[in-house]
Amino acid sequence: MTDDLIAALREADAVQYGEFELSHGGHSEYYVDKYLFETDPHCLRLVAEAFARRLDDARLAGVALGEEVVVLEDIATTGQSAVDAVEALREAGAVVDRVLVVVDREEGARAHLADHGVELESLVTASELLDDR
């Protein structure tokens, strides 16, 4: 499944190379364009299927106070947006200890989330996505 998703992301041209400024202000020689893979039906189907497998029988809506919540993200770089979501959900009474992301850029998100008691799980890592470049 990971290989299929990697191939689909590449076929959708979601992985671009050059000089890019990222939303957190950092710079990168590659960019994963979430809008391209989130609007490509084949990519979106693969992402949805992979998320569904990882979430097993979890409900996707209607979570009651005190229930466990998994945060879904598109791309993780520093992990700050995921931490912000986790903190907001915890303040609202949810139990959050896991973030599931499509692409982990492997630039600190895993450690940052771990500092907040949250496990980062990715469908694809940057290393896998950029392999064979």
C-alpha positions as CSV (number, residue, x, y, z in Angstrom):
1,M,0.0,0.0,0.0
2,T,2.8,2.4,0.8
3,D,4.4,1.8,-2.6
4,D,1.0,2.5,-4.3
5,L,0.6,5.7,-2.4
6,I,4.1,6.9,-3.1
7,A,3.6,6.1,-6.8
8,A,0.2,8.0,-6.8
9,L,1.7,11.0,-5.1
10,R,4.5,11.1,-7.7
11,E,2.1,10.6,-10.6
12,A,-0.1,13.5,-9.3
13,D,3.1,15.7,-9.3
14,A,2.5,16.3,-5.6
15,V,6.2,16.2,-5.0
16,Q,8.0,19.2,-6.5
17,Y,11.7,20.1,-6.4
18,G,13.3,23.5,-6.2
19,E,13.6,26.1,-3.5
20,F,10.6,26.5,-1.3
21,E,9.7,28.5,1.8
22,L,7.5,26.4,4.1
23,S,4.6,27.7,6.2
24,H,6.7,27.7,9.4
25,G,9.3,29.9,7.7
26,G,11.9,27.2,7.0
27,H,13.3,26.4,3.5
28,S,13.3,23.2,1.6
29,E,14.6,21.7,-1.6
30,Y,11.3,19.8,-2.1
31,Y,7.6,20.5,-1.5
32,V,4.7,18.2,-1.1
33,D,1.7,20.0,-2.5
34,K,-1.2,18.8,-0.4
35,Y,-3.7,20.5,-2.8
36,L,-2.6,18.3,-5.6
37,F,-2.9,15.0,-3.7
38,E,-6.1,16.1,-1.9
39,T,-7.8,16.8,-5.2
40,D,-6.6,13.8,-7.1
41,P,-9.3,11.1,-6.8
42,H,-6.8,8.2,-7.0
43,C,-4.5,9.7,-4.3
44,L,-7.4,10.6,-2.1
45,R,-8.9,7.1,-2.3
46,L,-5.6,5.6,-1.3
47,V,-5.2,8.0,1.6
48,A,-8.7,7.4,2.8
49,E,-8.2,3.6,2.5
50,A,-4.9,3.8,4.4
51,F,-6.4,6.0,7.1
52,A,-9.4,3.7,7.5
53,R,-7.2,0.6,7.9
54,R,-5.1,2.4,10.6
55,L,-8.2,3.6,12.4
56,D,-9.9,0.2,12.5
57,D,-13.4,0.6,13.8
58,A,-13.0,4.2,15.3
59,R,-15.9,6.6,14.7
60,L,-15.2,9.5,12.5
61,A,-17.6,11.9,14.1
62,G,-19.8,12.4,17.1
63,V,-17.1,11.9,19.7
64,A,-18.4,12.2,23.3
65,L,-16.6,14.0,26.0
66,G,-13.7,12.0,27.3
67,E,-13.4,9.7,24.3
68,E,-10.2,9.0,22.5
69,V,-9.6,11.1,19.4
70,V,-7.0,10.6,16.6
71,V,-5.9,13.8,14.8
72,L,-5.6,13.4,11.0
73,E,-3.1,15.7,9.2
74,D,-1.9,16.0,5.7
75,I,1.8,16.9,6.1
76,A,3.9,17.1,9.3
77,T,7.1,19.2,9.4
78,T,7.6,20.7,12.8
79,G,4.4,19.2,14.2
80,Q,3.2,22.5,15.7
81,S,-0.2,22.6,13.9
82,A,-0.8,19.1,15.2
83,V,0.2,20.1,18.7
84,D,-2.2,23.0,18.5
85,A,-5.0,20.7,17.5
86,V,-4.2,18.2,20.2
87,E,-4.1,20.9,22.9
88,A,-7.5,22.4,21.7
89,L,-9.1,18.9,21.7
90,R,-7.6,18.1,25.2
91,E,-9.0,21.4,26.5
92,A,-12.4,20.4,25.2
93,G,-12.2,17.1,27.1
94,A,-10.9,14.7,24.5
95,V,-8.2,12.1,25.0
96,V,-5.6,12.5,22.3
97,D,-2.4,10.5,22.1
98,R,-2.0,9.8,18.4
99,V,-1.7,11.9,15.2
100,L,-2.0,10.1,11.9
101,V,-0.4,12.0,9.0
102,V,-0.2,11.4,5.2
103,V,3.5,12.6,4.8
104,D,6.0,13.0,7.7
105,R,8.7,15.3,6.4
106,E,11.0,14.0,9.2
107,E,11.9,17.5,10.4
108,G,11.1,17.2,14.0
109,A,7.4,16.6,14.2
110,R,7.7,13.1,15.8
111,A,9.9,14.4,18.6
112,H,7.8,17.6,19.1
113,L,4.6,15.5,19.4
114,A,6.3,13.0,21.7
115,D,7.2,15.9,24.0
116,H,3.4,16.4,24.3
117,G,2.6,12.7,24.9
118,V,1.5,12.1,21.4
119,E,2.6,9.4,18.9
120,L,3.1,10.4,15.3
121,E,2.2,7.7,12.8
122,S,2.7,8.4,9.0
123,L,1.4,6.7,5.9
124,V,4.6,7.8,4.1
125,T,7.9,9.4,5.2
126,A,9.9,11.9,3.2
127,S,12.7,9.4,3.0
128,E,10.3,6.9,1.3
129,L,8.8,9.6,-1.0
130,L,12.1,11.0,-2.1
131,D,13.9,7.7,-2.5
132,D,15.0,7.0,-6.1
133,R,14.9,10.6,-6.9
